[in-house]
Amino acid sequence: MCGRYYRIADKQAIVDHFHSPAATDEPFPPGYNIAPGTTQPVIRQGRDTGARELVGMRWGLVGFASNGPDPTRVTFNARSENLTKSDLWRVHHHGSKSYALSMPN
């Protein structure tokens, strides 16, 4: 798994679909080869108002016990067969849940 994906919706389409304002001025055009480490649009619950908002966030995985992104620990190629052997994931892999978001056409 290389961690890349594509997004056919631009910023305005995402904002319209989720009925949420954009909290950033970044344009977020569609991308067909989005790589880990790039800033991508995310819908989150706003801290102050509790309403949905579109913000930019760094695409990639950060380990459960990590204090933040560490360029020396590359995690976007994490392999399931090494999950129990790696200190990076050992703490949290039991009972964890994965989530995916998709927009219907």
C-alpha positions in Angstrom: 0.0 0.0 0.0 1.5 3.3 -1.0 -0.9 5.6 0.8 -1.9 7.5 -2.4 -5.5 8.2 -3.4 -7.5 10.4 -5.7 -10.2 13.0 -5.1 -12.5 14.1 -7.9 -14.4 16.7 -5.8 -13.0 20.2 -5.5 -13.3 22.4 -2.4 -16.7 23.9 -3.4 -18.2 20.5 -4.1 -17.1 19.2 -0.7 -18.5 22.3 1.1 -21.8 22.0 -0.8 -22.2 18.3 -0.1 -21.6 18.6 3.6 -23.4 22.0 4.0 -20.3 23.4 5.8 -18.3 26.6 5.5 -14.6 26.5 4.6 -12.3 27.6 7.4 -9.3 27.9 5.0 -8.5 29.8 1.9 -6.6 26.9 0.3 -8.2 26.1 -3.1 -8.0 22.2 -2.9 -8.5 21.4 -6.6 -9.2 17.8 -7.5 -6.2 15.5 -7.4 -5.5 12.2 -9.1 -2.2 11.3 -7.3 -2.5 12.6 -3.8 0.5 11.5 -1.7 1.1 11.3 2.0 2.5 14.5 3.5 0.3 16.8 1.4 -2.4 19.1 2.9 -5.9 17.8 2.0 -9.4 18.9 2.8 -11.1 17.4 5.8 -14.6 18.0 7.3 -14.4 18.2 11.1 -16.5 19.5 13.9 -15.4 23.0 14.8 -13.9 23.5 18.2 -15.8 26.7 19.0 -19.2 26.3 17.4 -19.5 22.5 17.1 -20.6 22.9 13.5 -19.0 21.2 10.5 -16.2 23.0 8.8 -13.7 22.3 6.0 -10.1 22.6 7.1 -6.8 21.5 5.6 -4.9 18.6 7.3 -1.7 16.7 6.5 -2.5 13.4 4.8 -0.7 10.5 6.5 -0.5 8.2 9.5 0.8 9.1 12.9 1.4 6.4 15.4 -0.8 6.2 18.5 2.0 6.9 21.0 3.7 9.5 18.8 4.0 13.2 19.8 3.5 14.3 16.2 4.8 13.6 12.7 8.3 12.3 12.7 10.1 12.2 9.3 12.4 9.4 10.5 9.4 7.1 11.1 7.6 6.5 7.8 4.2 5.1 8.5 2.2 5.3 5.2 3.6 2.0 4.1 2.6 0.2 7.4 2.1 -3.5 6.7 -0.5 -5.6 8.6 1.9 -8.5 9.0 4.3 -6.3 11.0 1.6 -4.7 13.1 2.4 -6.7 16.3 6.1 -6.5 15.8 6.4 -2.7 15.4 6.7 -0.5 18.6 4.9 2.2 16.7 1.6 0.3 16.5 1.9 -2.2 19.3 0.1 -0.1 21.9 -3.1 0.6 20.1 -3.8 -2.1 17.5 -6.2 -4.2 19.7 -9.8 -3.0 19.5 -9.0 -0.2 17.1 -11.5 0.9 14.5 -10.9 2.1 11.0 -13.1 4.6 9.3 -13.5 5.6 5.6 -15.4 8.5 4.1 -17.0 8.4 0.7 -19.3 10.9 -1.0 -22.2 9.3 -3.1 -22.4 10.5 -6.7 
